[in-house]
Amino acid sequence: MISQKARYALRALVSLTRVESGQSLMISEIAIEQDIPKKFLEQILLELKRNGIVMSRRGKTGGYLLLKAPADISFGEVLRIIDGPIAPLPCLSKIAYRRCIDCKSEKDCEIRHVFAKVTDATRAVLDKTTLADAVSEIDAGKRAEAI
């Protein structure tokens, strides 16, 4: 299960994906549009900024904007920034591997083998799905409903 912080981060990034390239949104605009507490959103956007996902602009046309193209930002990347490893077991993590304390043999661990399949499938979806994909999928669904 992803954290509320990760959900807010993804929702904020979706808002930034929907504006024209090079345009920014103020924190207050994103907070209202996505129903995210403003103070919490500030922390999230700072974390995304430190990790090269967004940038901030000062002044009259200030606010936050995507630093990378929406097609270059995957859900997996954002989740790892906000929540850390995606793997459900520490012995399956690529970025924070730890041997399970009670494990006698990773090779013979039935639990690890099942969750390895789950982890691989989850990573495949999250690492291949970008912000652009998510927005275009929803927009296509809305167009289909309107017909």
DSSP file (Angstrom, degrees, kcal/mol; ACC not computed):
  #  RESIDUE AA STRUCTURE BP1 BP2  ACC     N-H-->O    O-->H-N    N-H-->O    O-->H-N    TCO  KAPPA ALPHA  PHI   PSI    X-CA   Y-CA   Z-CA
    1    1 A M              0   0    0      0, 0.0     2,-0.2     0, 0.0     0, 0.0   0.000 360.0 360.0 360.0 135.0    0.0    0.0    0.0
    2    2 A I        -     0   0    0      1,-0.1     2,-0.0     2,-0.0    84,-0.0  -0.531 360.0-106.9 -85.5 156.0    1.4    3.4   -0.9
    3    3 A S     >  -     0   0    0     -2,-0.2     4,-2.0     1,-0.1     5,-0.1  -0.296  22.1-114.7 -76.4 162.8    1.4    6.2    1.7
    4    4 A Q  H  > S+     0   0    0      1,-0.2     4,-2.7     2,-0.2     5,-0.2   0.869 118.7  58.7 -62.1 -36.7   -0.9    9.2    1.7
    5    5 A K  H  > S+     0   0    0      1,-0.2     4,-2.4     2,-0.2    -1,-0.2   0.906 105.7  47.7 -59.9 -42.7    2.2   11.3    1.1
    6    6 A A  H  > S+     0   0    0      2,-0.2     4,-2.6     1,-0.2    -1,-0.2   0.889 110.6  51.6 -66.6 -39.6    2.9    9.4   -2.1
    7    7 A R  H  X S+     0   0    0     -4,-2.0     4,-2.4     2,-0.2    -2,-0.2   0.926 111.3  47.6 -62.1 -44.0   -0.7    9.7   -3.3
    8    8 A Y  H  X S+     0   0    0     -4,-2.7     4,-2.7     2,-0.2    -2,-0.2   0.908 110.8  52.0 -62.6 -42.1   -0.5   13.5   -2.7
    9    9 A A  H  X S+     0   0    0     -4,-2.4     4,-2.3     1,-0.2    -2,-0.2   0.934 111.6  46.0 -60.5 -46.4    2.8   13.7   -4.6
   10   10 A L  H  X S+     0   0    0     -4,-2.6     4,-2.1     1,-0.2    -1,-0.2   0.903 112.8  50.0 -64.4 -41.1    1.4   11.8   -7.6
   11   11 A R  H  X S+     0   0    0     -4,-2.4     4,-1.9     2,-0.2    -2,-0.2   0.898 110.7  49.7 -65.2 -39.7   -1.7   14.0   -7.6
   12   12 A A  H  X S+     0   0    0     -4,-2.7     4,-2.0     1,-0.2    -2,-0.2   0.914 111.1  49.7 -63.6 -42.2    0.4   17.2   -7.4
   13   13 A L  H  X S+     0   0    0     -4,-2.3     4,-2.0     1,-0.2    -2,-0.2   0.851 106.4  55.5 -66.7 -34.0    2.5   15.9  -10.3
   14   14 A V  H  X S+     0   0    0     -4,-2.1     4,-1.6     2,-0.2    -1,-0.2   0.916 106.6  51.5 -63.0 -42.0   -0.7   15.1  -12.3
   15   15 A S  H  X S+     0   0    0     -4,-1.9     4,-0.6     1,-0.2    -2,-0.2   0.923 111.4  46.8 -59.2 -44.0   -1.8   18.8  -11.8
   16   16 A L  H >< S+     0   0    0     -4,-2.0     3,-0.5     1,-0.2    50,-0.3   0.808 108.4  56.7 -69.2 -28.7    1.6   19.9  -13.1
   17   17 A T  H 3< S+     0   0    0     -4,-2.0    -1,-0.2     1,-0.2    -2,-0.2   0.840 101.8  57.3 -67.6 -33.3    1.3   17.5  -16.0
   18   18 A R  H 3< S+     0   0    0     -4,-1.6    -1,-0.2    -3,-0.2    -2,-0.2   0.618  91.5  83.5 -78.6 -13.3   -1.9   19.0  -17.1
   19   19 A V  S << S-     0   0    0     -4,-0.6     3,-0.1    -3,-0.5     6,-0.1  -0.543  95.6 -86.6 -86.8 159.6   -0.6   22.6  -17.5
   20   20 A E    >   -     0   0    0     -2,-0.2     3,-2.3     1,-0.1    -1,-0.1  -0.274  58.1 -84.1 -62.8 149.1    1.2   23.7  -20.7
   21   21 A S  T 3  S+     0   0    0      1,-0.3    -1,-0.1    -3,-0.1     3,-0.1  -0.280 117.5  19.5 -55.4 132.7    4.9   23.0  -20.9
   22   22 A G  T 3  S+     0   0    0      1,-0.3    -1,-0.3    44,-0.2     2,-0.2   0.256  98.0 116.8  89.0 -12.6    6.9   25.7  -19.2
   23   23 A Q    <   -     0   0    0     -3,-2.3    -1,-0.3    -7,-0.1    43,-0.3  -0.603  51.2-149.2 -87.5 151.3    3.9   27.0  -17.1
   24   24 A S        -     0   0    0     -2,-0.2     2,-0.4    37,-0.2    41,-0.2  -0.776   4.6-146.8-117.1 162.8    3.9   26.8  -13.4
   25   25 A L  B     -A   64   0A   0     39,-2.5    39,-3.4    -2,-0.3     2,-0.1  -0.980  21.4-122.6-125.0 141.3    1.3   26.4  -10.7
   26   26 A M     >  -     0   0    0     -2,-0.4     4,-2.1    37,-0.3     3,-0.5  -0.484  26.8-114.4 -77.3 153.8    1.4   27.9   -7.3
   27   27 A I  H  > S+     0   0    0      1,-0.2     4,-3.0     2,-0.2     5,-0.2   0.899 117.7  55.5 -54.2 -42.8    1.2   25.6   -4.3
   28   28 A S  H  > S+     0   0    0      1,-0.2     4,-2.1     2,-0.2    -1,-0.2   0.863 106.1  51.2 -61.9 -35.9   -2.1   27.1   -3.3
   29   29 A E  H  > S+     0   0    0     -3,-0.5     4,-2.6     2,-0.2    -1,-0.2   0.932 113.5  43.6 -66.2 -45.9   -3.6   26.3   -6.8
   30   30 A I  H  X S+     0   0    0     -4,-2.1     4,-2.8     2,-0.2     5,-0.2   0.924 112.4  53.7 -64.5 -43.9   -2.4   22.7   -6.6
   31   31 A A  H  X>S+     0   0    0     -4,-3.0     5,-1.8    -5,-0.2     4,-0.8   0.910 113.9  41.4 -58.5 -44.7   -3.6   22.4   -3.0
   32   32 A I  H ><5S+     0   0    0     -4,-2.1     3,-0.5    -5,-0.2    -2,-0.2   0.950 116.1  48.3 -68.7 -49.5   -7.1   23.5   -3.9
   33   33 A E  H 3<5S+     0   0    0     -4,-2.6    -2,-0.2     1,-0.2    -1,-0.2   0.877 124.1  30.8 -59.2 -40.1   -7.4   21.6   -7.1
   34   34 A Q  H 3<5S-     0   0    0     -4,-2.8    -1,-0.2    -5,-0.2    -2,-0.2   0.383 104.6-121.6-104.0   2.8   -6.2   18.3   -5.5
   35   35 A D  T <<5 +     0   0    0     -4,-0.8    -3,-0.2    -3,-0.5    -4,-0.1   0.955  58.8 150.7  54.5  55.8   -7.5   18.8   -2.0
   36   36 A I      < -     0   0    0     -5,-1.8    -1,-0.2    -6,-0.2    -2,-0.1  -0.959  56.2-104.3-117.8 133.0   -4.1   18.5   -0.4
   37   37 A P     >  -     0   0    0      0, 0.0     4,-2.5     0, 0.0     5,-0.2  -0.387  31.1-134.6 -57.1 128.3   -3.1   20.3    2.8
   38   38 A K  H  > S+     0   0    0      1,-0.2     4,-2.2     2,-0.2     5,-0.1   0.873 100.6  49.6 -57.7 -45.1   -0.9   23.2    1.8
   39   39 A K  H  > S+     0   0    0      1,-0.2     4,-1.5     2,-0.2    -1,-0.2   0.900 113.2  47.2 -63.3 -40.7    1.8   22.7    4.4
   40   40 A F  H  > S+     0   0    0      1,-0.2     4,-2.1     2,-0.2    -1,-0.2   0.899 110.3  53.1 -66.5 -40.6    2.1   19.0    3.6
   41   41 A L  H  X S+     0   0    0     -4,-2.5     4,-2.9     1,-0.2     5,-0.2   0.876 103.5  57.3 -63.1 -38.6    2.2   19.8   -0.1
   42   42 A E  H  X S+     0   0    0     -4,-2.2     4,-2.0     1,-0.2    -1,-0.2   0.928 108.3  46.6 -57.3 -45.8    5.1   22.3    0.5
   43   43 A Q  H  X S+     0   0    0     -4,-1.5     4,-2.0     2,-0.2    -2,-0.2   0.907 113.1  49.4 -63.0 -42.8    7.1   19.5    2.1
   44   44 A I  H  X S+     0   0    0     -4,-2.1     4,-2.4     1,-0.2    -2,-0.2   0.932 110.9  48.5 -63.8 -46.6    6.3   17.1   -0.7
   45   45 A L  H  X S+     0   0    0     -4,-2.9     4,-2.3     1,-0.2    -1,-0.2   0.860 109.2  53.6 -65.5 -34.8    7.2   19.6   -3.5
   46   46 A L  H  X S+     0   0    0     -4,-2.0     4,-2.5    -5,-0.2    -1,-0.2   0.906 109.5  48.6 -63.7 -40.8   10.5   20.4   -1.8
   47   47 A E  H  X S+     0   0    0     -4,-2.0     4,-1.1     2,-0.2    -2,-0.2   0.908 112.4  47.8 -65.0 -41.9   11.4   16.7   -1.7
   48   48 A L  H  <>S+     0   0    0     -4,-2.4     5,-2.7     1,-0.2     6,-0.8   0.854 111.3  52.1 -66.6 -34.3   10.5   16.3   -5.4
   49   49 A K  H ><5S+     0   0    0     -4,-2.3     3,-1.8     1,-0.2    -2,-0.2   0.928 106.1  52.7 -66.5 -45.8   12.6   19.4   -6.1
   50   50 A R  H 3<5S+     0   0    0     -4,-2.5    -1,-0.2     1,-0.3    -2,-0.2   0.770 110.4  50.5 -60.2 -25.5   15.6   18.0   -4.3
   51   51 A N  T 3<5S-     0   0    0     -4,-1.1    -1,-0.3    -5,-0.2    -2,-0.2   0.250 118.8-108.4-100.9  12.0   15.2   14.9   -6.4
   52   52 A G  T < 5S+     0   0    0     -3,-1.8    -3,-0.2     2,-0.2    -2,-0.1   0.726  88.2 111.1  75.8  23.2   15.1   16.7   -9.8
   53   53 A I  S   <S+     0   0    0     -5,-2.7    14,-2.8     1,-0.2    15,-1.0   0.836  81.9  14.7 -95.0 -40.1   11.4   16.1  -10.6
   54   54 A V  E     -B   66   0A   0     -6,-0.8     2,-0.3    12,-0.3    -2,-0.2  -0.836  62.4-155.3-127.7 166.2   10.1   19.7  -10.2
   55   55 A M  E     -B   65   0A   0     10,-2.5    10,-2.2    -2,-0.3     2,-0.3  -0.941  15.0-131.2-135.0 161.0   11.6   23.2  -10.0
   56   56 A S  E     -B   64   0A   0     -2,-0.3     2,-0.4     8,-0.2     8,-0.2  -0.861  11.7-157.9-115.6 152.2   10.3   26.3   -8.5
   57   57 A R  E     -B   63   0A   0      6,-2.9     6,-2.3    -2,-0.3     2,-0.2  -0.971  10.1-144.8-125.3 139.6   10.1   29.8   -9.9
   58   58 A R        +     0   0    0     -2,-0.4     3,-0.3     4,-0.2     2,-0.1  -0.566  53.6  35.5 -96.1 165.6    9.9   33.1   -8.0
   59   59 A G  S >  S-     0   0    0     -2,-0.2     3,-2.0     1,-0.2    -2,-0.1  -0.397 107.1 -28.1  97.8-168.1    8.0   36.2   -8.9
   60   60 A K  T 3  S+     0   0    0      1,-0.3    -1,-0.2    -2,-0.1    -2,-0.0   0.843 141.4  36.6 -58.2 -39.5    4.7   37.1  -10.6
   61   61 A T  T 3  S+     0   0    0     -3,-0.3    -1,-0.3     2,-0.1   -37,-0.2  -0.009  98.0 135.6-101.3  28.8    4.7   33.9  -12.7
   62   62 A G    <   +     0   0    0     -3,-2.0     2,-0.3    -6,-0.1    -4,-0.2  -0.042  14.3  91.1 -74.8 175.7    6.1   31.9   -9.9
   63   63 A G  E    S- B   0  57A   0     -6,-2.3    -6,-2.9   -37,-0.1     2,-0.3  -0.929  73.7 -45.7 136.5-159.2    5.2   28.5   -8.7
   64   64 A Y  E     +AB  25  56A   0    -39,-3.4   -39,-2.5    -2,-0.3     2,-0.3  -0.838  47.9 173.3-110.8 147.1    6.2   24.9   -9.4
   65   65 A L  E     - B   0  55A   0    -10,-2.2   -10,-2.5    -2,-0.3     2,-0.2  -0.974  40.5 -87.4-145.9 160.3    6.7   23.2  -12.7
   66   66 A L  E     - B   0  54A   0     -2,-0.3   -12,-0.3   -43,-0.3   -44,-0.2  -0.456  24.8-161.0 -69.3 136.9    7.9   19.9  -13.9
   67   67 A L  S    S+     0   0    0    -14,-2.8     2,-0.3    -2,-0.2   -13,-0.2   0.739  79.5  40.8 -87.0 -27.3   11.7   19.8  -14.5
   68   68 A K  S    S-     0   0    0    -15,-1.0     5,-0.1     1,-0.1   -15,-0.0  -0.789 101.3 -89.7-116.0 161.3   11.4   16.7  -16.7
   69   69 A A    >   -     0   0    0     -2,-0.3     3,-2.4     1,-0.1     4,-0.2  -0.426  36.4-118.8 -66.4 144.3    8.8   15.8  -19.4
   70   70 A P  G >  S+     0   0    0      0, 0.0    62,-1.3     0, 0.0     3,-1.1   0.805 115.7  60.4 -54.8 -29.8    5.8   13.9  -18.0
   71   71 A A  G 3  S+     0   0    0      1,-0.2    -2,-0.1    60,-0.2    59,-0.0   0.600 103.2  52.6 -73.4 -10.3    6.7   11.0  -20.3
   72   72 A D  G <  S+     0   0    0     -3,-2.4     2,-0.6     1,-0.1    -1,-0.2   0.316  92.6  81.3-107.0   6.3   10.0   10.8  -18.4
   73   73 A I    <   -     0   0    0     -3,-1.1    58,-2.0    -4,-0.2    59,-0.2  -0.935  65.2-163.7-116.4 110.5    8.6   10.6  -14.9
   74   74 A S  B  >  -C  130   0B   0     -2,-0.6     4,-1.8    56,-0.2    56,-0.3  -0.561  29.6-123.4 -92.0 156.6    7.4    7.1  -13.9
   75   75 A F  H  > S+     0   0    0     54,-2.6     4,-2.7    51,-0.6     5,-0.2   0.882 113.8  57.4 -60.5 -38.8    5.2    6.2  -11.0
   76   76 A G  H  > S+     0   0    0     50,-2.4     4,-2.3    53,-0.3    -1,-0.2   0.905 104.2  51.0 -60.3 -43.2    8.0    3.9   -9.8
   77   77 A E  H  > S+     0   0    0     49,-0.3     4,-1.9     2,-0.2    -1,-0.2   0.926 112.5  45.8 -60.2 -46.1   10.5    6.8   -9.6
   78   78 A V  H  X S+     0   0    0     -4,-1.8     4,-2.5     1,-0.2     5,-0.3   0.922 111.9  51.1 -65.2 -44.7    8.1    9.0   -7.6
   79   79 A L  H  X>S+     0   0    0     -4,-2.7     4,-3.0     1,-0.2     5,-0.9   0.893 109.6  50.3 -61.3 -39.5    7.1    6.2   -5.2
   80   80 A R  H  X5S+     0   0    0     -4,-2.3     4,-0.7     3,-0.2    -1,-0.2   0.887 111.3  49.2 -66.6 -37.1   10.8    5.4   -4.5
   81   81 A I  H  <5S+     0   0    0     -4,-1.9    -2,-0.2    -5,-0.2    -1,-0.2   0.936 123.7  29.8 -64.4 -46.2   11.5    9.1   -3.8
   82   82 A I  H  <5S+     0   0    0     -4,-2.5    -2,-0.2    -5,-0.1    -3,-0.2   0.927 137.1  19.2 -84.1 -47.7    8.6    9.5   -1.4
   83   83 A D  H  <5S-     0   0    0     -4,-3.0    -3,-0.2     1,-0.3    -2,-0.1   0.597  95.2-134.6-103.5 -13.7    8.1    6.0    0.1
   84   84 A G     << +     0   0    0     -5,-0.9    -1,-0.3    -4,-0.7    -2,-0.1  -0.652  66.0  20.6  91.2-152.8   11.4    4.3   -0.5
   85   85 A P        -     0   0    0      0, 0.0     8,-0.1     0, 0.0     0, 0.0  -0.123  56.5-151.3 -57.4 145.3   11.7    0.7   -1.8
   86   86 A I        +     0   0    0      3,-0.0     7,-0.1   -84,-0.0    36,-0.0   0.734  63.9 106.2 -85.7 -25.7    8.8   -0.8   -3.6
   87   87 A A        -     0   0    0      1,-0.1     6,-0.1     3,-0.1    29,-0.1  -0.261  65.1-144.2 -61.8 138.7    9.6   -4.4   -2.6
   88   88 A P  S    S+     0   0    0      0, 0.0    -1,-0.1     0, 0.0    28,-0.1   0.666  87.9  46.8 -77.2 -16.5    7.3   -6.0    0.1
   89   89 A L  S >  S-     0   0    0     26,-0.1     3,-1.9     1,-0.1     4,-0.5  -0.970  81.3-131.5-124.7 141.2   10.3   -7.9    1.6
   90   90 A P  G >  S+     0   0    0      0, 0.0     8,-1.6     0, 0.0     3,-0.9   0.804 106.6  62.4 -61.6 -27.6   13.7   -6.4    2.4
   91   91 A C  G 3  S+     0   0    0      1,-0.2     6,-0.1     6,-0.2     8,-0.1   0.543 104.0  49.5 -76.0  -4.9   15.4   -9.3    0.6
   92   92 A L  G <  S+     0   0    0     -3,-1.9    -1,-0.2     4,-0.1     2,-0.2   0.447  83.8 114.7-108.1  -4.4   13.7   -8.3   -2.7
   93   93 A S    <   -     0   0    0     -3,-0.9     4,-0.2    -4,-0.5     5,-0.0  -0.448  48.1-163.3 -73.0 137.3   14.6   -4.6   -2.6
   94   94 A K  S    S+     0   0    0     -2,-0.2     3,-0.2     2,-0.1    -1,-0.1   0.794  92.2  32.5 -84.7 -31.9   17.0   -3.3   -5.2
   95   95 A I  S    S+     0   0    0      1,-0.2    -1,-0.1     0, 0.0    -2,-0.1   0.607 132.2  27.0-103.4 -13.2   17.8   -0.1   -3.4
   96   96 A A  S    S+     0   0    0     -6,-0.1    -3,-0.2     2,-0.1    -1,-0.2  -0.176  78.2 177.3-142.1  44.9   17.7   -1.2    0.3
   97   97 A Y        +     0   0    0     -4,-0.2     2,-0.3    -3,-0.2    -6,-0.2  -0.231   5.1 165.0 -56.6 134.5   18.4   -4.9    0.2
   98   98 A R        -     0   0    0     -8,-1.6     2,-0.2    -9,-0.1    -5,-0.2  -0.971  39.1-115.4-145.6 139.3   18.6   -6.7    3.6
   99   99 A R        -     0   0    0     -2,-0.3     2,-0.2     1,-0.1    -7,-0.0  -0.546  41.4-104.9 -70.0 138.1   18.5  -10.3    4.3
  100  100 A C    >   -     0   0    0     -2,-0.2     3,-1.4     1,-0.1    -1,-0.1  -0.465  25.7-132.3 -64.9 134.8   15.4  -11.3    6.3
  101  101 A I  T 3  S+     0   0    0      1,-0.3    -1,-0.1    -2,-0.2    -2,-0.0   0.867 102.8  41.4 -59.1 -41.3   16.3  -12.0    9.9
  102  102 A D  T 3  S+     0   0    0      2,-0.0     2,-0.4    -3,-0.0    -1,-0.3   0.258  89.0 114.6 -95.1  13.0   14.5  -15.3   10.1
  103  103 A C    <   -     0   0    0     -3,-1.4     3,-0.2     1,-0.2     6,-0.0  -0.714  39.8-175.7 -91.9 129.9   15.4  -16.7    6.7
  104  104 A K  S    S+     0   0    0     -2,-0.4     2,-0.3     1,-0.3    -1,-0.2   0.811  79.2   5.8 -87.9 -34.5   17.6  -19.7    6.5
  105  105 A S        -     0   0    0      1,-0.1     4,-0.5     2,-0.0     3,-0.5  -0.850  51.9-161.9-155.4 112.4   18.0  -19.8    2.7
  106  106 A E  S >  S+     0   0    0     -2,-0.3     3,-1.0     1,-0.2    -1,-0.1   0.883  97.1  58.2 -59.9 -37.6   16.7  -17.2    0.2
  107  107 A K  T 3  S+     0   0    0      1,-0.2    -1,-0.2     5,-0.1    -2,-0.0   0.848 114.3  35.9 -61.4 -35.2   17.1  -19.7   -2.5
  108  108 A D  T 3  S+     0   0    0     -3,-0.5     2,-0.8     4,-0.0    -1,-0.2   0.300  85.8 120.4-102.7   8.5   14.7  -22.1   -0.8
  109  109 A C    <>  -     0   0    0     -3,-1.0     4,-2.0    -4,-0.5     5,-0.1  -0.648  44.0-166.1 -81.7 112.1   12.3  -19.6    0.7
  110  110 A E  H  > S+     0   0    0     -2,-0.8     4,-2.0     1,-0.2     5,-0.2   0.885  88.8  52.8 -62.5 -40.0    8.8  -20.2   -0.6
  111  111 A I  H  > S+     0   0    0      1,-0.2     4,-2.6     2,-0.2     5,-0.2   0.931 108.5  49.6 -62.8 -46.5    7.5  -16.8    0.6
  112  112 A R  H  > S+     0   0    0      1,-0.2     4,-1.9     2,-0.2    -1,-0.2   0.902 108.6  53.5 -60.5 -41.8   10.3  -15.0   -1.2
  113  113 A H  H  X S+     0   0    0     -4,-2.0     4,-1.2     2,-0.2    -1,-0.2   0.904 111.5  44.6 -62.8 -42.4    9.7  -16.8   -4.4
  114  114 A V  H  X S+     0   0    0     -4,-2.0     4,-1.6     1,-0.2     3,-0.4   0.948 116.0  46.1 -66.5 -48.0    6.0  -15.9   -4.5
  115  115 A F  H  X S+     0   0    0     -4,-2.6     4,-2.7     1,-0.2    -2,-0.2   0.730 103.4  64.0 -71.3 -20.1    6.6  -12.3   -3.5
  116  116 A A  H  X S+     0   0    0     -4,-1.9     4,-2.6    -5,-0.2    -1,-0.2   0.901 103.9  48.0 -65.1 -40.0    9.4  -12.0   -6.1
  117  117 A K  H  X S+     0   0    0     -4,-1.2     4,-2.2    -3,-0.4    -2,-0.2   0.919 112.8  47.9 -64.7 -43.8    6.8  -12.6   -8.7
  118  118 A V  H  X S+     0   0    0     -4,-1.6     4,-2.6     1,-0.2    -2,-0.2   0.929 113.3  48.3 -61.3 -45.8    4.5   -9.9   -7.2
  119  119 A T  H  X S+     0   0    0     -4,-2.7     4,-3.0     1,-0.2     5,-0.2   0.914 110.7  49.9 -63.5 -44.6    7.4   -7.5   -6.9
  120  120 A D  H  X S+     0   0    0     -4,-2.6     4,-2.2     1,-0.2    -1,-0.2   0.915 113.3  46.2 -61.2 -43.6    8.5   -8.0  -10.5
  121  121 A A  H  X S+     0   0    0     -4,-2.2     4,-1.9     2,-0.2    -2,-0.2   0.912 114.0  48.5 -66.1 -42.4    5.0   -7.5  -11.8
  122  122 A T  H  X S+     0   0    0     -4,-2.6     4,-2.8     1,-0.2     5,-0.3   0.939 112.3  48.0 -63.5 -47.5    4.5   -4.4   -9.7
  123  123 A R  H  X S+     0   0    0     -4,-3.0     4,-3.0     1,-0.2     5,-0.3   0.902 107.9  56.5 -60.1 -41.0    7.8   -2.9  -10.7
  124  124 A A  H  X S+     0   0    0     -4,-2.2     4,-1.0    -5,-0.2    -1,-0.2   0.924 113.3  39.4 -58.5 -45.3    7.0   -3.6  -14.4
  125  125 A V  H  X S+     0   0    0     -4,-1.9     4,-1.7     2,-0.2     3,-0.3   0.956 119.5  44.5 -69.6 -50.3    3.8   -1.6  -14.2
  126  126 A L  H  < S+     0   0    0     -4,-2.8   -50,-2.4     1,-0.2   -51,-0.6   0.860 115.5  46.5 -66.4 -36.6    5.1    1.2  -12.0
  127  127 A D  H  < S+     0   0    0     -4,-3.0    -1,-0.2    -5,-0.3    -2,-0.2   0.715 116.9  43.8 -80.5 -19.7    8.4    1.7  -13.9
  128  128 A K  H  < S+     0   0    0     -4,-1.0     2,-0.6    -5,-0.3    -2,-0.2   0.659  97.1  84.0 -95.7 -18.3    6.7    1.7  -17.3
  129  129 A T     <  -     0   0    0     -4,-1.7   -54,-2.6    -5,-0.1   -53,-0.3  -0.765  62.6-171.1 -92.6 122.2    3.8    3.9  -16.4
  130  130 A T  B  >  -C   74   0B   0     -2,-0.6     4,-2.3   -56,-0.3   -56,-0.2  -0.545  39.3-105.2-104.3 170.5    4.5    7.6  -16.7
  131  131 A L  H  > S+     0   0    0    -58,-2.0     4,-2.4   -61,-1.0     5,-0.2   0.901 123.2  54.0 -59.6 -40.3    2.6   10.7  -15.7
  132  132 A A  H  > S+     0   0    0    -62,-1.3     4,-2.5   -59,-0.2     5,-0.2   0.905 107.7  50.1 -61.6 -41.4    1.9   11.3  -19.4
  133  133 A D  H  > S+     0   0    0    -63,-0.3     4,-2.4     2,-0.2    -2,-0.2   0.936 110.9  48.7 -60.9 -47.1    0.4    7.7  -19.7
  134  134 A A  H  X S+     0   0    0     -4,-2.3     4,-1.8     1,-0.2    -2,-0.2   0.911 114.3  44.7 -62.5 -44.0   -1.8    8.2  -16.6
  135  135 A V  H  X S+     0   0    0     -4,-2.4     4,-2.6     1,-0.2    -1,-0.2   0.922 114.4  47.9 -68.2 -44.2   -3.2   11.5  -17.8
  136  136 A S  H  X S+     0   0    0     -4,-2.5     4,-2.4    -5,-0.2    -2,-0.2   0.862 109.2  54.7 -67.2 -33.7   -3.7   10.4  -21.4
  137  137 A E  H  X S+     0   0    0     -4,-2.4     4,-1.8    -5,-0.2    -1,-0.2   0.927 112.3  42.5 -64.0 -44.9   -5.5    7.2  -20.2
  138  138 A I  H  X S+     0   0    0     -4,-1.8     4,-2.2     2,-0.2    -2,-0.2   0.915 113.9  51.6 -68.0 -43.0   -8.0    9.2  -18.1
  139  139 A D  H  X S+     0   0    0     -4,-2.6     4,-2.3     1,-0.2    -2,-0.2   0.895 109.0  51.0 -61.5 -39.8   -8.5   11.8  -20.8
  140  140 A A  H  X S+     0   0    0     -4,-2.4     4,-2.2     1,-0.2    -1,-0.2   0.898 109.4  51.1 -64.4 -39.8   -9.2    9.1  -23.4
  141  141 A G  H  X S+     0   0    0     -4,-1.8     4,-1.9     2,-0.2    -2,-0.2   0.892 109.9  49.4 -63.4 -40.1  -11.8    7.5  -21.0
  142  142 A K  H  X S+     0   0    0     -4,-2.2     4,-1.6     2,-0.2    -2,-0.2   0.893 110.6  50.3 -66.9 -40.0  -13.5   10.9  -20.6
  143  143 A R  H  X S+     0   0    0     -4,-2.3     4,-0.8     1,-0.2    -2,-0.2   0.899 110.0  50.7 -63.9 -39.5  -13.6   11.4  -24.4
  144  144 A A  H >< S+     0   0    0     -4,-2.2     3,-0.5     1,-0.2    -2,-0.2   0.877 109.4  50.8 -65.7 -38.1  -15.1    8.0  -24.8
  145  145 A E  H 3< S+     0   0    0     -4,-1.9    -1,-0.2     1,-0.2    -2,-0.2   0.834 105.4  56.9 -67.4 -32.2  -17.8    8.7  -22.2
  146  146 A A  H 3<        0   0    0     -4,-1.6    -1,-0.2     1,-0.3    -2,-0.2   0.700 360.0 360.0 -73.5 -19.2  -18.7   12.0  -23.9
  147  147 A I    <<        0   0    0     -4,-0.8    -1,-0.3    -3,-0.5    -2,-0.2   0.477 360.0 360.0 -78.9 360.0  -19.4   10.2  -27.2
